[in-house]
């Protein structure tokens, strides 16, 4: 991302998009499909159908920034669309993990145990 840019939230678009789309097409998805403000302080991340590439879109001061990463041999882990919506919100740290190849949805924390007595 651009040095000095503030990212308040990171949203992953769960459904794959046509990677021929550029800034205008992706910002239209954000505004019309996701009903979100593409001019806010959020980073919107999209994946292609084969999950070998991602595009990230964000607004910086006076224009949109778009960057792309393409994997040569692997695939990105990606959330499935749920009843909760077409996006999944993650932290910037989780985005870094995603870019490094970690599957954020396969790794789960230890289960919470709730006992009634010690004997």
C-alpha positions as protocol buffer text, in pm:
chain_id: "A"
residue {
  index: 1
  type: UNK
  ca { x: 0 y: 0 z: 0 }
}
residue {
  index: 2
  type: UNK
  ca { x: 97 y: 360 z: -33 }
}
residue {
  index: 3
  type: UNK
  ca { x: 314 y: 486 z: 254 }
}
residue {
  index: 4
  type: UNK
  ca { x: 110 y: 701 z: 486 }
}
residue {
  index: 5
  type: UNK
  ca { x: -227 y: 563 z: 382 }
}
residue {
  index: 6
  type: UNK
  ca { x: -468 y: 485 z: 662 }
}
residue {
  index: 7
  type: UNK
  ca { x: -660 y: 162 z: 641 }
}
residue {
  index: 8
  type: UNK
  ca { x: -939 y: 140 z: 896 }
}
residue {
  index: 9
  type: UNK
  ca { x: -1086 y: -190 z: 781 }
}
residue {
  index: 10
  type: UNK
  ca { x: -1011 y: -469 z: 534 }
}
residue {
  index: 11
  type: UNK
  ca { x: -1300 y: -632 z: 349 }
}
residue {
  index: 12
  type: UNK
  ca { x: -1265 y: -947 z: 140 }
}
residue {
  index: 13
  type: UNK
  ca { x: -1523 y: -983 z: -137 }
}
residue {
  index: 14
  type: UNK
  ca { x: -1619 y: -1351 z: -101 }
}
residue {
  index: 15
  type: UNK
  ca { x: -1729 y: -1415 z: -459 }
}
residue {
  index: 16
  type: UNK
  ca { x: -1466 y: -1429 z: -734 }
}
residue {
  index: 17
  type: UNK
  ca { x: -1458 y: -1139 z: -980 }
}
residue {
  index: 18
  type: UNK
  ca { x: -1356 y: -1108 z: -1343 }
}
residue {
  index: 19
  type: UNK
  ca { x: -998 y: -980 z: -1332 }
}
residue {
  index: 20
  type: UNK
  ca { x: -1049 y: -775 z: -1645 }
}
residue {
  index: 21
  type: UNK
  ca { x: -1222 y: -531 z: -1412 }
}
residue {
  index: 22
  type: UNK
  ca { x: -1009 y: -240 z: -1309 }
}
residue {
  index: 23
  type: UNK
  ca { x: -1066 y: 55 z: -1076 }
}
residue {
  index: 24
  type: UNK
  ca { x: -1403 y: 163 z: -1219 }
}
residue {
  index: 25
  type: UNK
  ca { x: -1551 y: -187 z: -1220 }
}
residue {
  index: 26
  type: UNK
  ca { x: -1424 y: -281 z: -875 }
}
residue {
  index: 27
  type: UNK
  ca { x: -1532 y: 47 z: -716 }
}
residue {
  index: 28
  type: UNK
  ca { x: -1878 y: -9 z: -871 }
}
residue {
  index: 29
  type: UNK
  ca { x: -1893 y: -351 z: -701 }
}
residue {
  index: 30
  type: UNK
  ca { x: -1808 y: -187 z: -368 }
}
residue {
  index: 31
  type: UNK
  ca { x: -2074 y: 80 z: -406 }
}
residue {
  index: 32
  type: UNK
  ca { x: -2356 y: -109 z: -579 }
}
residue {
  index: 33
  type: UNK
  ca { x: -2325 y: -472 z: -464 }
}
residue {
  index: 34
  type: UNK
  ca { x: -2168 y: -431 z: -122 }
}
residue {
  index: 35
  type: UNK
  ca { x: -2347 y: -102 z: -44 }
}
residue {
  index: 36
  type: UNK
  ca { x: -2024 y: 40 z: 101 }
}
residue {
  index: 37
  type: UNK
  ca { x: -1837 y: 365 z: 47 }
}
residue {
  index: 38
  type: UNK
  ca { x: -1537 y: 312 z: -184 }
}
residue {
  index: 39
  type: UNK
  ca { x: -1402 y: 653 z: -77 }
}
residue {
  index: 40
  type: UNK
  ca { x: -1371 y: 560 z: 290 }
}
residue {
  index: 41
  type: UNK
  ca { x: -1066 y: 439 z: 477 }
}
residue {
  index: 42
  type: UNK
  ca { x: -1124 y: 72 z: 390 }
}
residue {
  index: 43
  type: UNK
  ca { x: -925 y: -167 z: 174 }
}
residue {
  index: 44
  type: UNK
  ca { x: -1135 y: -390 z: -53 }
}
residue {
  index: 45
  type: UNK
  ca { x: -976 y: -716 z: -164 }
}
residue {
  index: 46
  type: UNK
  ca { x: -1099 y: -929 z: -455 }
}
residue {
  index: 47
  type: UNK
  ca { x: -997 y: -1274 z: -581 }
}
residue {
  index: 48
  type: UNK
  ca { x: -1015 y: -1434 z: -925 }
}
residue {
  index: 49
  type: UNK
  ca { x: -1203 y: -1759 z: -992 }
}
residue {
  index: 50
  type: UNK
  ca { x: -894 y: -1981 z: -970 }
}
residue {
  index: 51
  type: UNK
  ca { x: -782 y: -1802 z: -650 }
}
residue {
  index: 52
  type: UNK
  ca { x: -436 y: -1745 z: -799 }
}
residue {
  index: 53
  type: UNK
  ca { x: -463 y: -1368 z: -792 }
}
residue {
  index: 54
  type: UNK
  ca { x: -596 y: -1090 z: -574 }
}
residue {
  index: 55
  type: UNK
  ca { x: -661 y: -722 z: -633 }
}
residue {
  index: 56
  type: UNK
  ca { x: -676 y: -463 z: -356 }
}
residue {
  index: 57
  type: UNK
  ca { x: -856 y: -132 z: -402 }
}
residue {
  index: 58
  type: UNK
  ca { x: -849 y: 171 z: -174 }
}
residue {
  index: 59
  type: UNK
  ca { x: -891 y: 548 z: -185 }
}
residue {
  index: 60
  type: UNK
  ca { x: -585 y: 759 z: -108 }
}
residue {
  index: 61
  type: UNK
  ca { x: -634 y: 1136 z: -73 }
}
residue {
  index: 62
  type: UNK
  ca { x: -720 y: 1223 z: -432 }
}
residue {
  index: 63
  type: UNK
  ca { x: -753 y: 898 z: -623 }
}
residue {
  index: 64
  type: UNK
  ca { x: -796 y: 524 z: -616 }
}
residue {
  index: 65
  type: UNK
  ca { x: -502 y: 287 z: -575 }
}
residue {
  index: 66
  type: UNK
  ca { x: -517 y: -64 z: -713 }
}
residue {
  index: 67
  type: UNK
  ca { x: -256 y: -332 z: -669 }
}
residue {
  index: 68
  type: UNK
  ca { x: -247 y: -693 z: -771 }
}
residue {
  index: 69
  type: UNK
  ca { x: -64 y: -1007 z: -663 }
}
residue {
  index: 70
  type: UNK
  ca { x: -50 y: -1321 z: -878 }
}
residue {
  index: 71
  type: UNK
  ca { x: 72 y: -1653 z: -745 }
}
residue {
  index: 72
  type: UNK
  ca { x: 270 y: -1872 z: -980 }
}
residue {
  index: 73
  type: UNK
  ca { x: 214 y: -2212 z: -817 }
}
residue {
  index: 74
  type: UNK
  ca { x: -25 y: -2187 z: -521 }
}
residue {
  index: 75
  type: UNK
  ca { x: -377 y: -2065 z: -444 }
}
residue {
  index: 76
  type: UNK
  ca { x: -505 y: -1814 z: -192 }
}
residue {
  index: 77
  type: UNK
  ca { x: -723 y: -1939 z: 91 }
}
residue {
  index: 78
  type: UNK
  ca { x: -1052 y: -1754 z: 65 }
}
residue {
  index: 79
  type: UNK
  ca { x: -1376 y: -1743 z: 267 }
}
residue {
  index: 80
  type: UNK
  ca { x: -1700 y: -1872 z: 123 }
}
residue {
  index: 81
  type: UNK
  ca { x: -2001 y: -1645 z: 102 }
}
residue {
  index: 82
  type: UNK
  ca { x: -2226 y: -1701 z: 400 }
}
residue {
  index: 83
  type: UNK
  ca { x: -2568 y: -1582 z: 500 }
}
residue {
  index: 84
  type: UNK
  ca { x: -2389 y: -1301 z: 686 }
}
residue {
  index: 85
  type: UNK
  ca { x: -2312 y: -1132 z: 355 }
}
residue {
  index: 86
  type: UNK
  ca { x: -2088 y: -1103 z: 54 }
}
residue {
  index: 87
  type: UNK
  ca { x: -1790 y: -972 z: 250 }
}
residue {
  index: 88
  type: UNK
  ca { x: -1566 y: -1090 z: 527 }
}
residue {
  index: 89
  type: UNK
  ca { x: -1391 y: -835 z: 744 }
}
residue {
  index: 90
  type: UNK
  ca { x: -1036 y: -912 z: 858 }
}
residue {
  index: 91
  type: UNK
  ca { x: -756 y: -716 z: 1024 }
}
residue {
  index: 92
  type: UNK
  ca { x: -452 y: -582 z: 844 }
}
residue {
  index: 93
  type: UNK
  ca { x: -241 y: -841 z: 1026 }
}
residue {
  index: 94
  type: UNK
  ca { x: -469 y: -1118 z: 897 }
}
residue {
  index: 95
  type: UNK
  ca { x: -434 y: -973 z: 547 }
}
residue {
  index: 96
  type: UNK
  ca { x: -56 y: -1006 z: 577 }
}
residue {
  index: 97
  type: UNK
  ca { x: -101 y: -1370 z: 682 }
}
residue {
  index: 98
  type: UNK
  ca { x: -335 y: -1429 z: 390 }
}
residue {
  index: 99
  type: UNK
  ca { x: -81 y: -1283 z: 147 }
}
residue {
  index: 100
  type: UNK
  ca { x: 184 y: -1514 z: 294 }
}
residue {
  index: 101
  type: UNK
  ca { x: -33 y: -1818 z: 228 }
}
residue {
  index: 102
  type: UNK
  ca { x: -197 y: -1894 z: 561 }
}
residue {
  index: 103
  type: UNK
  ca { x: -553 y: -2024 z: 564 }
}
residue {
  index: 104
  type: UNK
  ca { x: -731 y: -1805 z: 817 }
}
residue {
  index: 105
  type: UNK
  ca { x: -1043 y: -2021 z: 813 }
}
residue {
  index: 106
  type: UNK
  ca { x: -879 y: -2361 z: 867 }
}
residue {
  index: 107
  type: UNK
  ca { x: -696 y: -2270 z: 1184 }
}
residue {
  index: 108
  type: UNK
  ca { x: -924 y: -2247 z: 1483 }
}
residue {
  index: 109
  type: UNK
  ca { x: -841 y: -2165 z: 1844 }
}
residue {
  index: 110
  type: UNK
  ca { x: -875 y: -2418 z: 2124 }
}
residue {
  index: 111
  type: UNK
  ca { x: -1232 y: -2493 z: 2226 }
}
residue {
  index: 112
  type: UNK
  ca { x: -1365 y: -2329 z: 2539 }
}
residue {
  index: 113
  type: UNK
  ca { x: -1451 y: -2578 z: 2812 }
}
residue {
  index: 114
  type: UNK
  ca { x: -1716 y: -2508 z: 3073 }
}
residue {
  index: 115
  type: UNK
  ca { x: -1710 y: -2752 z: 3366 }
}
residue {
  index: 116
  type: UNK
  ca { x: -1949 y: -2760 z: 3659 }
}
residue {
  index: 117
  type: UNK
  ca { x: -1718 y: -2924 z: 3916 }
}
residue {
  index: 118
  type: UNK
  ca { x: -1361 y: -3043 z: 3960 }
}
residue {
  index: 119
  type: UNK
  ca { x: -1440 y: -3400 z: 4071 }
}
